[in-house]
Amino acid sequence: MCDDINRLVERIKKYNSNCDFDLLKKSYDFSKKAHEGQCRVSGEPFFTHPLEVAFILADLELDCTSIIAGILHDTIEDTDHTYEEIKEMFGQEVADLVDGVTKLGKIPYTTKRERQAENLRKMFLAMAKDIRVILIKLADRLHNMRTLKYMKAEKQAEKAKETLEIYAPIAHRLGISKIKWELEDICLRYIDPKGYYDLVEKIAKRRNEREDYIENILNVLREKLNEISVQGHLDGRPKHFYSIYRKMVNQNKTLEEIYDLFAVRVIVDTVKDCYAVLGLVHEIFKPMPRRFKDYIAMPKPNMYQSLHTTVIGPEGVPFEIQIRTWEMHRVAEVGIAAHWRYKEGGKDSDLDKKLAWLRQLLEWQKDARDADEFMENLKVDLFTDEVFVFTPKGDVINLPAGSTPIDFAYAIHSAIGNKMAGARVNSKITPIEYELKNGDIVEIITSSSVHGPSRDWLKIVKSSQARNKIKQWFKKEKREENIIRGKEMIEKELKKQSLTFNELFKPEWVEIVLKKYTFLSLDDLYAAIGYGTLTANKVISRLREEYRKTVKAEEIAKNIAKTAKKSKEGQRKKKLPENGVIVKGIENCLVRIAKCCNPVPGDEIVGYITRGRGVSVHRTDCPNVTNTIDGDTRLIEVSWHTAKNVSYNANITIMANDRTALLMDITNVIADSKIPLKAINARTTKDQVAIMSLTLEITNTEQLENIIKRIRRVQSVFEVTRGNN
């Protein structure tokens, strides 16, 4: 491994001789020791992952602090080390970066989507403070995607979908095309393997023919460049698989019907040379109408600059030529990273301006009150397709593809949108739902007689910015109307669900819901529903949950009493629960811990009313509870009571690359922890993967998490999970 740190040092020295190499080596040793014994699913030592992340960051030519944080990025999440330790040993800057990449820990979430949303919120907040957080996260995700083949098929599809929806668009918004392209191509391989491999095979078959064609074009261009004395680097490449695949799907065409399958790139020294080469190209090849884009004069929001033109080549085959300077080429490859080359202390003075979109995105997301709304808004804000339009003064406004004049108005200013009476596009009066096209000149017609936006606009607008500004107007200007509207929507939803207001809107339940959504009063809740931040269905679902927990307690108690054998003395005397679980509203009832999921103190739990065997206590994520056909009616609120000398069975599943003495090493760790091992079941797959199911006797989740961490450090173990029977 010594060679690894030396290779990393040599790579960094090529662009940054001022790096603190002693601290870098210290982080290498620290991380290597922290992850000692841990393995990845591939069977490789876990430490290979943070090391590869560091090399990816070095390829982006990032500063020393980022690379040190990359080496340490999993130490807080996957080892016993803490933020305070990292801060003390490597400084607050490194610790903050590592913490920004670390997922949220022991916070209970209702759904996996809610957990994903909150982890992304945390990451975006950290990004707003320091963009290097996302650069480390992108490097982390890229290496994980490169090794995705070792994961289960279900996990592969899940990670590929998340990467394509979130991380590839982030890479695009930051202009890091080399990471974006690789992520997209890997994702396609797992989301549509047949489509991917069919495409690869067809493109490979035409490789020699294509390479000869490109070389012919390059030779013509080299000769002409020499004639005008312009020094330039020329290359030709096929477009990325995902880019071609998307065109085929969106345009409903076969590969043979897609004409621009490759691009020729010309890299020159100056902007003046770029335009000289453009003129030369149009002399040699016939340009296609409306296929020229000047991203030098009008850079993309992610700082990309280049001249793009599509021309008719030999044999009538269209192809694209991209012309740029060397500096533009570097920005095209690594985007924001090119502007984040810390001179170990100072940063690009224009960086805040370049990242304004990120802070704006966070501002727009503040009103998102649940995971679904946050995730949908985020996908719109990060969506890779954009449309560029002009103000009458020639200023460029970029919007999500599909945007309307309303989106344009709110992108200029809230006051313009709120007073909008109509729009002119290219000097013609246009419907407000018109879909804007690249190059449109948009003028908004305002009127003092307009008293605000229409609610129907929420169905028309495309951008989160416009949607949130419209909602804010209704929130501020139409509070009383929103309260009335919200009440009506609640009543309508109650009627739809065959419920009444009095049976559901109990003061104590309403208080819980207000606290959940951070409202001060019931009117605030109605207003939020009225202007669209929150749906009536979500509120009623929350209230039904409280209803289910409490209103049937007496009825349930009667059912349990019929089957629970208790003495009259026991009925009169309240006893502390022997197994540490209290059933809300019921004393001295029969309670048992479900063996299917074996909950332990610290787990989120729920009670299930059985037929004839009292209350069965399950983890809230237990499939036997979430998939019950009886729905909510047989569930009851339960809670843990601190009981001394009470232990519980907990199941864990261990996966490892099989080897001699593996079982002995694992049982030794358990014995050293003084945790009783109640049962063990082990088997080995044909791929020599050992799968062990263990039942341990523990007292709480903290003890369980500690033993899981220790087992993860056993050599060749690559996965330890909490399991159900």
C-alpha positions in Angstrom: 0.0 0.0 0.0 3.0 2.3 0.4 3.1 2.5 -3.4 -0.5 3.9 -3.3 0.3 6.9 -1.2 3.5 7.6 -3.2 1.5 7.5 -6.4 -1.1 9.9 -5.0 1.7 12.3 -3.8 3.3 12.2 -7.3 -0.1 12.9 -8.9 -0.8 15.9 -6.7 2.8 17.3 -7.1 2.1 17.7 -10.9 -0.3 20.5 -10.2 0.1 21.5 -6.5 3.6 21.4 -5.0 2.3 23.4 -1.9 0.1 20.5 -0.6 0.7 19.6 3.1 2.0 16.1 2.2 2.8 15.2 5.8 -0.9 15.8 6.7 -1.9 13.8 3.6 0.2 10.8 4.7 -1.2 11.1 8.2 -4.8 11.0 6.9 -3.8 7.9 4.8 -2.5 6.1 7.8 -5.4 7.1 10.0 -8.1 6.0 7.5 -6.3 2.8 6.7 -6.1 1.8 10.3 -9.8 2.9 11.0 -11.0 0.7 8.2 -8.7 -2.2 9.0 -10.5 -5.6 8.7 -13.5 -4.0 6.8 -14.2 -5.4 3.3 -16.3 -4.2 0.4 -18.8 -6.5 -1.3 -16.2 -7.3 -3.9 -14.0 -8.8 -1.2 -11.4 -6.0 -1.5 -10.2 -4.2 1.7 -12.6 -1.3 2.4 -9.8 1.2 2.3 -9.4 0.8 -1.4 -12.6 2.8 -1.7 -11.5 6.1 0.1 -8.2 5.8 -1.7 -9.8 5.6 -5.1 -12.0 8.6 -4.2 -8.8 10.5 -3.4 -7.3 9.6 -6.8 -10.6 10.8 -8.6 -10.3 14.1 -6.7 -6.6 14.4 -7.7 -7.6 13.9 -11.3 -9.9 16.9 -10.9 -6.8 18.7 -9.6 -8.5 19.7 -6.3 -6.8 21.2 -3.3 -5.1 19.2 -0.6 -7.8 19.7 2.0 -10.4 18.1 -0.4 -8.2 15.1 -1.0 -7.5 14.6 2.7 -11.3 14.8 3.4 -11.8 12.3 0.5 -9.5 9.8 2.2 -11.3 10.3 5.5 -14.9 10.6 4.1 -16.2 7.3 5.5 -14.5 7.4 8.9 -17.4 9.1 10.8 -20.1 7.0 9.2 -18.5 3.5 9.1 -16.0 3.5 12.0 -16.0 4.4 15.7 -14.3 7.7 15.1 -16.1 11.0 15.6 -16.3 14.5 14.2 -14.4 15.8 17.2 -11.5 13.4 16.6 -11.2 14.4 12.9 -11.4 18.1 13.9 -8.6 17.7 16.5 -6.3 15.7 14.2 -6.9 17.3 10.8 -8.6 20.7 11.5 -12.2 22.0 11.3 -12.1 22.5 7.5 -11.4 18.8 6.9 -13.9 17.7 9.6 -16.7 19.9 8.2 -16.1 18.4 4.7 -16.2 14.8 6.1 -19.4 15.6 8.1 -21.0 17.2 5.0 -20.6 13.9 3.1 -21.7 11.7 6.1 -25.3 10.5 5.9 -27.7 11.2 8.7 -27.5 8.6 11.5 -30.0 7.3 14.0 -33.0 9.5 13.1 -36.2 7.5 12.5 -37.9 8.0 9.1 -41.3 6.9 8.0 -40.0 5.8 4.5 -36.8 5.2 2.6 -37.8 8.1 0.4 -38.0 10.4 3.4 -34.5 9.3 4.6 -33.1 9.9 1.0 -34.7 13.4 1.0 -33.3 14.4 4.4 -29.8 13.1 3.5 -29.9 15.1 0.3 -31.1 18.2 2.2 -28.2 17.8 4.6 -25.8 17.5 1.7 -27.1 20.5 -0.2 -26.9 22.7 3.0 -23.3 21.6 3.4 -22.7 22.3 -0.4 -24.0 25.8 0.1 -21.3 26.4 2.7 -18.6 24.6 0.8 -19.0 23.2 -2.7 -16.2 20.8 -2.2 -18.7 18.6 -0.2 -20.5 17.6 -3.5 -17.2 17.2 -5.4 -16.2 14.6 -2.7 -19.6 13.0 -2.9 -19.5 12.8 -6.7 -16.1 11.1 -6.5 -17.5 8.7 -3.8 -20.6 7.9 -6.0 -18.5 7.5 -9.1 -16.2 4.8 -7.5 -19.3 3.1 -6.0 -20.9 3.0 -9.5 -17.7 1.6 -11.0 -17.9 -1.3 -8.6 -21.7 -1.7 -8.7 -21.5 -5.2 -10.4 -20.8 -6.7 -7.0 -24.1 -5.6 -5.6 -27.4 -7.5 -5.7 -29.6 -6.8 -8.8 -32.2 -4.9 -6.8 -29.6 -2.6 -5.2 -28.0 -2.1 -8.6 -31.2 -0.8 -10.1 -32.0 1.4 -7.1 -28.5 3.0 -7.1 -28.5 3.5 -10.8 -31.9 5.2 -10.7 -30.9 7.6 -7.9 -27.6 8.4 -9.7 -29.3 9.2 -13.0 -32.0 11.3 -11.3 -29.7 13.2 -8.8 -26.0 12.8 -9.1 -25.5 12.9 -12.9 -27.6 16.1 -13.1 -25.6 17.7 -10.3 -22.4 16.9 -12.2 -24.0 18.5 -15.2 -25.0 21.6 -13.3 -21.4 21.9 -12.0 -20.1 21.4 -15.5 -18.1 18.2 -14.6 -18.8 16.4 -17.9 -16.2 13.7 -17.5 -18.0 12.5 -14.3 -21.5 13.1 -15.7 -20.8 11.0 -18.9 -19.3 8.1 -17.0 -22.1 8.0 -14.5 -24.8 8.1 -17.2 -23.2 5.3 -19.2 -22.9 3.1 -16.1 -26.5 3.8 -15.0 -27.8 2.8 -18.5 -26.0 -0.5 -18.2 -28.1 -1.4 -15.1 -31.4 0.4 -15.9 -31.7 -1.1 -19.4 -29.0 -3.7 -19.8 -30.5 -5.1 -23.1 -30.7 -1.6 -24.6 -27.2 -0.8 -23.5 -25.5 -3.9 -24.8 -27.5 -3.8 -28.1 -26.3 -0.2 -28.6 -22.6 -1.1 -27.7 -22.7 -4.0 -30.1 -24.1 -2.0 -33.0 -21.7 0.9 -32.5 -18.7 -1.6 -32.2 -19.6 -3.2 -35.5 -19.3 0.1 -37.3 -16.1 1.1 -35.4 -13.6 0.7 -38.3 -15.8 2.4 -40.8 -16.5 5.3 -38.4 -12.8 5.7 -37.5 -11.8 5.9 -41.2 -14.5 8.5 -41.8 -13.4 10.6 -38.8 -9.7 10.4 -39.8 -10.6 11.6 -43.3 -12.3 14.7 -41.9 -9.4 15.4 -39.5 -6.9 15.2 -42.3 -8.9 17.8 -44.3 -9.1 20.1 -41.3 -5.4 19.8 -40.4 -4.4 20.7 -43.9 -6.7 23.8 -43.9 -5.6 24.9 -40.5 -2.0 24.9 -41.6 -2.9 27.1 -44.5 -4.2 29.8 -42.2 -1.3 29.2 -39.7 -3.6 28.2 -36.7 -2.1 25.7 -34.3 -4.9 23.3 -33.1 -5.4 19.9 -31.5 -8.0 17.8 -33.4 -9.8 14.6 -32.3 -13.0 12.8 -33.1 -15.0 10.6 -30.8 -18.4 8.8 -30.8 -20.9 10.4 -28.6 -21.6 8.8 -25.2 -23.9 5.8 -25.2 -26.5 7.4 -22.9 -26.6 10.5 -25.1 -27.3 8.3 -28.2 -29.8 6.1 -26.2 -31.7 9.2 -25.0 -32.0 10.5 -28.6 -33.3 7.2 -29.8 -35.9 7.0 -27.0 -37.0 10.7 -27.2 -37.2 10.8 -31.0 -38.5 7.2 -31.3 -35.7 6.4 -33.8 -33.4 3.4 -34.4 -29.6 3.8 -34.3 -29.5 3.9 -38.1 -31.8 6.9 -38.1 -29.7 9.0 -35.7 -27.3 11.0 -37.8 -24.9 12.8 -35.5 -23.3 9.8 -33.7 -19.9 11.4 -33.3 -18.3 14.8 -32.8 -15.1 16.4 -34.0 -13.3 18.7 -31.5 -10.8 21.4 -32.3 -8.9 23.0 -29.4 -6.9 26.2 -30.2 -5.0 28.8 -28.2 -7.3 31.9 -28.4 -10.9 33.0 -28.8 -9.9 34.7 -32.0 -8.7 31.4 -33.4 -12.0 29.8 -32.4 -14.0 32.1 -34.7 -11.3 31.8 -37.5 -11.7 28.0 -37.4 -15.5 28.3 -37.4 -15.3 30.3 -40.6 -12.9 27.8 -42.1 -15.2 24.9 -41.2 -18.2 26.6 -42.9 -16.1 27.1 -46.0 -15.2 23.4 -46.2 -18.5 21.8 -45.1 -22.0 23.1 -45.6 -23.6 24.1 -42.3 -27.0 22.8 -41.3 -29.6 25.6 -40.7 -30.4 26.4 -37.0 -27.6 24.0 -35.8 -25.1 26.7 -34.7 -24.6 27.6 -31.0 -22.3 30.2 -29.7 -21.6 29.2 -26.1 -18.5 31.5 -26.0 -20.5 34.7 -26.3 -23.3 33.1 -24.3 -21.9 30.5 -21.8 -24.1 27.9 -20.2 -24.9 28.4 -16.5 -22.4 25.6 -15.7 -19.7 27.8 -17.2 -19.3 25.7 -20.4 -18.0 27.6 -23.4 -17.5 26.4 -26.9 -18.7 26.9 -30.5 -21.0 24.1 -31.8 -21.9 23.7 -35.4 -23.4 20.8 -37.3 -22.3 20.4 -40.9 -22.8 18.0 -43.8 -19.7 15.9 -44.2 -18.5 13.6 -47.0 -21.1 11.2 -48.4 -23.8 13.6 -47.0 -23.4 12.4 -43.4 -24.1 15.2 -40.8 -21.7 15.6 -37.9 -21.0 18.1 -35.1 -17.8 20.2 -34.7 -16.9 21.7 -31.3 -14.4 24.5 -31.2 -12.9 25.9 -28.0 -9.7 27.1 -26.3 -7.6 25.0 -23.9 -8.9 26.8 -20.9 -12.5 26.3 -22.1 -11.7 22.6 -22.6 -10.5 22.2 -19.0 -13.7 23.8 -17.7 -15.7 21.6 -20.1 -14.1 18.5 -18.5 -14.0 19.4 -14.8 -16.4 22.4 -14.5 -16.5 24.1 -11.2 -13.4 22.1 -10.1 -11.4 24.3 -12.5 -12.5 27.3 -10.5 -11.9 25.7 -7.1 -8.2 25.2 -7.3 -7.4 26.6 -3.9 -4.1 28.2 -3.8 -4.2 26.6 -0.3 -5.9 29.6 1.2 -7.6 31.6 -1.5 -10.4 30.8 -3.9 -11.8 32.0 -7.2 -13.3 35.4 -6.4 -16.2 34.8 -8.8 -17.1 31.5 -7.2 -20.1 32.8 -5.2 -21.5 34.3 -8.4 -21.1 31.0 -10.2 -22.8 29.1 -7.5 -25.8 31.5 -7.1 -28.0 28.8 -8.6 -27.2 26.5 -5.7 -28.2 28.9 -3.0 -31.3 29.9 -5.0 -32.2 26.2 -5.2 -32.0 25.8 -1.4 -34.1 28.9 -0.9 -36.8 27.5 -3.2 -36.8 24.2 -1.3 -37.4 25.8 2.1 -41.2 25.6 1.7 -41.2 21.9 0.8 -42.8 20.2 3.8 -42.4 16.5 2.9 -40.1 14.2 1.1 -42.2 13.8 -2.1 -42.4 17.6 -2.7 -38.7 18.1 -2.0 -37.6 15.2 -4.3 -39.8 16.3 -7.1 -38.7 20.0 -6.9 -35.1 18.9 -6.7 -35.4 16.8 -9.9 -36.9 19.8 -11.7 -34.2 22.2 -10.5 -31.4 19.8 -11.5 -33.0 18.7 -14.7 -30.4 18.6 -17.4 -32.5 20.0 -20.3 -32.6 23.8 -20.3 -34.0 26.5 -22.6 -32.2 29.9 -23.2 -34.3 32.9 -23.9 -33.7 36.7 -24.1 -35.1 39.8 -22.4 -35.9 42.7 -24.8 -32.5 44.2 -23.7 -30.6 41.1 -24.8 -30.0 39.6 -21.3 -30.0 35.8 -21.3 -32.4 33.9 -19.0 -32.0 30.2 -18.7 -35.0 28.1 -17.6 -36.0 24.4 -17.4 -37.1 23.0 -20.8 -40.9 23.3 -21.1 -41.0 26.7 -19.3 -43.6 29.3 -20.1 -43.7 33.1 -20.1 -44.9 32.8 -16.5 -41.7 31.1 -15.5 -39.8 33.8 -17.4 -41.7 36.6 -15.5 -40.9 35.1 -12.1 -37.3 34.6 -13.1 -37.0 38.3 -13.7 -38.7 39.4 -10.4 -41.6 38.4 -8.2 -43.3 41.7 -8.8 -43.3 41.2 -12.6 -44.9 37.7 -12.2 -47.5 38.9 -9.7 -48.6 41.8 -12.1 -48.4 39.8 -15.3 -51.3 40.4 -17.7 -49.8 38.7 -20.8 -46.7 38.2 -22.9 -45.1 38.9 -26.2 -42.7 36.4 -27.7 -40.7 37.6 -30.7 -42.9 40.7 -30.8 -46.2 38.7 -31.1 -48.9 38.4 -28.4 -48.6 34.8 -27.1 -50.7 32.6 -24.7 -49.2 32.4 -21.3 -49.0 28.6 -21.5 -46.8 28.9 -24.6 -43.7 26.6 -24.4 -40.6 28.8 -24.8 -37.9 27.8 -27.4 -34.2 28.6 -27.5 -33.6 32.1 -28.7 -37.1 33.4 -28.1 -37.2 37.1 -27.1 -39.7 37.5 -24.3 -41.5 40.6 -23.1 -43.9 40.5 -20.2 -47.0 42.8 -20.2 -47.9 44.0 -16.7 -50.9 45.8 -15.5 -51.7 47.6 -12.2 -55.3 46.2 -12.4 -53.9 42.7 -12.0 -54.1 41.7 -8.3 -51.9 38.7 -8.3 -51.3 35.3 -10.0 -54.0 32.7 -10.7 -54.1 29.4 -8.9 -54.3 27.8 -12.4 -50.8 29.0 -13.0 -49.5 26.3 -10.6 -50.6 23.7 -13.2 -48.8 25.5 -16.0 -45.4 26.6 -14.7 -42.4 24.3 -15.0 -39.8 25.9 -12.6 -39.7 25.4 -8.9 -38.8 29.1 -8.6 -42.1 30.2 -10.3 -44.2 27.7 -8.4 -42.8 28.7 -5.0 -43.1 32.4 -5.7 -46.8 31.9 -6.7 -47.4 29.9 -3.5 -45.7 32.6 -1.4 -48.0 35.3 -2.9 -51.1 33.3 -1.9 -49.6 32.6 1.5 -49.0 36.3 2.2 -51.7 38.1 0.3 -54.6 35.7 0.5 -54.3 34.2 4.0 -58.0 34.5 4.9 -59.1 33.1 1.6 -56.5 30.3 2.0 -57.9 29.4 5.5 -61.4 29.1 4.1 -60.2 27.2 1.1 -58.1 24.9 3.3 -61.1 24.1 5.5 -63.2 23.3 2.4 -60.4 21.0 1.1 -60.3 19.2 4.5 -64.1 18.8 4.6 -64.1 17.5 1.0 -61.3 15.0 1.8 -63.1 13.9 5.1 -66.3 13.2 3.1 -64.3 11.3 0.5 -62.9 9.1 3.2 -66.3 8.7 5.0 -65.0 10.5 8.1 -66.3 13.3 10.3 -64.5 16.4 11.6 -65.4 15.8 15.2 -64.1 12.2 15.4 -60.7 13.1 13.8 -59.9 16.6 14.8 -59.3 16.0 18.5 -57.2 18.8 20.1 -54.4 16.5 21.3 -54.1 14.9 17.9 -54.2 18.3 16.1 -51.4 19.5 18.4 -49.2 16.6 17.3 -49.8 17.4 13.6 -49.2 21.1 14.1 -45.9 20.2 15.7 -45.0 17.8 13.0 -45.4 20.5 10.3 -44.1 23.4 12.5 -47.4 25.4 12.5 -48.5 27.6 15.4 -52.2 27.3 14.9 -54.9 25.4 13.1 -55.5 28.4 10.9 -51.8 28.2 9.8 -52.5 24.6 8.8 -55.6 25.5 6.9 -53.7 28.3 5.1 -50.9 26.0 4.1 -53.4 23.6 2.6 -55.2 26.5 0.9 -52.1 27.8 -0.9 -50.8 24.3 -1.8 -47.8 23.7 0.4 -49.5 20.8 2.1 -52.3 18.5 0.9 -55.5 17.7 2.9 -54.9 14.0 2.3 -51.5 14.1 4.1 -53.0 15.9 7.1 -55.9 13.5 7.4 -53.5 10.5 7.1 -51.5 11.9 10.0 -54.7 12.4 12.1 -55.9 8.9 11.2 -52.6 7.6 12.5 -53.3 9.3 15.9 -56.9 8.1 15.8 -55.7 4.5 15.2 -53.2 4.8 18.1 -55.7 5.9 20.7 -59.4 5.9 20.0 -59.8 2.1 20.0 -57.9 1.5 23.2 -61.0 0.5 25.3 -62.3 -1.8 22.6 -58.9 -3.4 22.2 -58.6 -3.8 26.0 -61.9 -5.8 26.0 -60.7 -8.1 23.3 -57.4 -8.7 25.1 -59.1 -9.3 28.4 -61.1 -12.2 26.9 -57.9 -14.1 26.1 -55.4 -12.9 28.7 -55.4 -15.1 31.8 -54.8 -12.8 34.8 -55.7 -13.2 38.4 -58.2 -10.7 40.0 -55.3 -9.4 42.1 -53.2 -8.9 39.0 -56.2 -7.0 37.4 -56.4 -4.6 40.3 -52.6 -4.0 40.7 -50.7 -2.2 38.1 -47.4 -4.0 37.4 -44.3 -2.9 35.5 -44.0 -4.8 32.2 -41.7 -7.8 32.5 -40.5 -7.5 28.9 -40.0 -3.7 29.0 -43.0 -2.8 26.7 -46.0 -0.6 27.7 -49.2 -0.7 25.8 -50.9 2.8 25.7 -54.1 2.9 27.6 -54.1 -0.7 28.8 -52.7 -2.2 32.0 -51.7 -5.8 32.7 -52.3 -7.1 29.2 -50.5 -10.0 27.6 -47.5 -8.6 25.6 -44.9 -10.6 23.7 -41.9 -9.6 21.5 -42.4 -10.7 17.9 -39.9 -13.3 16.8 -40.1 -12.3 13.1 -38.2 -9.0 13.7 -37.0 -9.2 17.3 -37.3 -5.5 18.3 -35.0 -4.2 21.0 -35.0 -1.0 23.1 -34.1 1.9 20.9 -36.1 0.5 17.9 -39.3 2.3 16.7 -42.0 -0.2 17.7 -45.8 -0.8 17.2 -48.2 -3.2 18.7 -50.4 -5.6 16.7 -53.6 -7.0 18.2 -53.5 -10.8 17.7 -56.4 -13.2 17.9 -56.2 -14.9 21.2 -52.5 -14.1 22.1 -52.6 -10.5 23.3 -50.4 -7.7 21.7 -47.4 -8.7 19.6 -44.7 -6.0 19.5 -42.9 -5.4 16.1 -40.4 -3.0 14.6 -42.3 -0.4 12.6 -40.4 -1.5 9.5 -41.3 -5.2 9.9 -42.9 -6.5 6.7 -45.4 -8.5 8.8 -46.8 -5.2 10.0 -46.5 -3.0 6.9 -48.1 -5.6 4.7 -50.9 -6.6 7.1 -54.2 -7.0 5.3 -56.1 -5.6 8.3 -54.5 -2.2 7.8 -54.4 0.2 10.8 -57.4 -1.1 12.8 -55.4 -3.8 14.7 -52.3 -1.6 15.4 -51.8 0.1 18.8 -49.3 2.5 20.2 -46.6 0.9 22.4 -43.4 2.2 24.0 -40.3 0.9 25.7 -40.1 1.1 29.5 -36.6 1.1 31.1 -36.4 -2.3 32.8 -33.4 -3.7 34.5 -32.0 -7.1 33.7 -34.2 -7.5 30.6 -32.5 -8.9 27.5 -33.8 -9.4 24.0 -33.0 -11.6 21.0 -31.7 -9.7 17.9 -30.9 -11.2 14.5 -28.1 -10.2 12.3 -27.0 -11.4 8.9 -23.3 -11.5 8.0 -21.9 -11.8 4.4 -18.2 -12.5 3.9 -15.8 -14.1 1.5 -15.3 -17.5 2.9 -12.0 -18.5 4.4 -10.4 -20.6 7.1 -11.2 -19.6 10.7 -13.8 -17.0 9.6 -16.5 -18.3 12.0 -13.9 -18.5 14.8 -12.9 -14.9 14.3 -16.5 -13.7 14.3 -17.5 -15.7 17.5 -14.3 -14.4 19.2 -15.5 -10.8 18.6 -18.9 -11.7 20.1 -17.3 -13.4 23.1 -14.9 -10.5 23.7 -18.0 -8.2 23.8 -19.6 -10.5 26.4 -22.7 -10.9 24.3 -24.5 -14.3 24.5 -24.8 -16.0 21.1 -28.1 -17.9 21.1 -28.2 -19.4 17.6 -26.2 -19.5 14.4 -27.0 -20.7 10.9 -24.3 -20.6 8.2 -24.0 -21.6 4.6 -21.6 -21.0 1.7 -22.7 -20.1 -1.9 -21.2 -21.5 -5.0 -19.3 -18.2 -5.3 -17.6 -18.9 -1.9 -19.6 -16.2 -0.1 -20.3 -17.2 3.5 -23.8 -16.2 4.7 -24.4 -16.4 8.5 -27.5 -15.7 10.4 -26.9 -15.1 14.1 -29.2 -14.5 17.1 -27.7 -12.5 19.9 -28.9 -11.7 23.3 -28.6 -7.9 23.8 -30.2 -5.1 25.9 -30.6 -2.2 23.5 -29.8 -0.9 19.9 -26.6 0.9 21.1 -25.1 -2.5 22.2 -26.3 -4.1 18.9 -24.8 -1.3 16.7 -21.5 -1.6 18.5 -21.2 -5.3 17.9 -22.2 -4.8 14.3 -19.4 -2.3 13.8 -16.9 -4.7 15.4 -18.0 -7.6 13.2 -17.7 -5.4 10.1 -14.0 -5.0 10.9 -13.4 -8.8 10.8 -11.2 -9.6 7.8 -13.2 -10.6 4.6 -16.6 -9.5 6.1 -18.2 -7.1 3.6 -21.7 -6.7 4.9 -23.5 -6.9 8.3 -27.2 -6.1 8.5 -30.0 -6.3 11.0 -32.3 -9.0 9.9 -35.7 -10.5 10.3 -36.3 -14.2 11.0 
